[in-house]
């Protein structure tokens, strides 16, 4: 089983998404060079580097380590799934982060478990005693 999310993310990472189905809201980024490191270099962050309250207490080595994390230079994707995300999709995103050297942040309206899926299909409200367990592991 290959989650559809994996297929879409791989196509996005390799710049192969259909522009009619997945149009840009603004102007598209410039096309990346042939290597994945060049694609990372063309990415641009809109965040500013925040200086923490306790940065003055760090020694030089700790400051350099912190700078490496902040300026990693990896492309970053933000994915939000309406209706819930399955744990298999979260695992797929984790594996893509490792294999494609990209940061992917996943958000969702909930976690879809087998119990939650069956409950949603039935159309009945979740009983009060099961409400806390509805999004937990089965």
N, C-alpha and C positions, 0 to 999 in steps of 0.2 A: 504494500500500500504506500503510495506517495501522495502526501497532502497537496492539494491544489496550491496552497500558500507557498510551498517549496518551489513549484514550477514557476509561479509568478515572480518570486524573489530571485531565482536563478536567471530568469530572462532579464529582469531589471539590472542585476549586477553585471551581466554581459552585454547590456545595452541592446537587447533583442525584443523588447516589448513592442506590441503593435500600437502605434501612436493614435490610431482611431479609437481603440478600446480604452487606452490609458493615456489620455492627452495631458500635457503639462498645463498647469494653471498660469504660470508666467512663461518667460522665455526659457527654452531648454538650455542646459549647460553645454559648453563646447564639447565636441566629441573627444573621448580620451585617446591617448596614444596606445600602442599595441600592448604594453605591459600593464599589469594591475597596479604597480607602484605609481605609474604615471597617472592612472585614474585617481589614485588617492591624492596625488599632488594637485589635481585640478579642483578638488573639493574645497569648499569654503565654509567656514563656520560663521554663524551670525552671533555666537555667544562671545562674551568678553571673558577674559580670565579674571576670576575673582581672587582677591587676596584674602586669605582667611585671617581670623582674629589672632591665631597663634603662629602665623608664618614667621614672625620675628624671633620666635623661640626655636626654630629649626636650625640645625647646623647646615653647612653647605651641601653635604652629601644628601641629606634628607630633602633639601630644596631641589636639587637636581633630579632626585627620584620622582618627586611630585611633578616637576616640569615634564618629565618623560611621559607620565600618565596623561597629563592634560594635553600635550602636543603630540599625541601618538600619530596623527596624520592619516588615520584610517577613514575611509568613507563611512558615513553613518546613515542608516535608514531607520525611519520611524514608521511602524506599522500599527494600525488600530483596527481591530476586528469587531464589527458590530454583531451582536447576538451571541458572542462567546467564542472562546478559543479552546481547542482540545489540547490535552497534554502532549499528544503526538506532534501537533503543530509547534508547540513550544520547544520540544526536543529537536525538531527539524531546524528551527531557527538557530538553536545553540550549535548544531553541527555545521550549519552554513557559516556561522561566525568563525568557527575554527578552520574550516577548509578554504574559505574564500577571503580570509583576512579582512573582514568588514564588521563593523558594529551594527547590530540590528536590535532596536528596542521594540518590544511588543507590548501593546496595551489592548484591553478588551473590556467589554461590558460584563464579562463573567467568564468562568471556567466551565466548559461543558463536560460533564461526567455522564456515565451511562444512566445513573439514577435521574439526573436533571433532564437528560434527553427524553427519557420515557415519560417523565412528568410533564414536559412541555408538549409532547405529542397527545397526551390524554386531555389537555386543556383544562384540567382541574387545578385549583390552587394547591400549593404545597401545604400539607398539614403543619400546624405550629410546632409540633414535636420534631418534625423532620426539617424545618426551615434552616436551622443552623448547620445541618449535615448535608444540605442539598448541593452545596458547591464543594464539599470535601471529597476526599478519596473514598472510593467504594471498596 
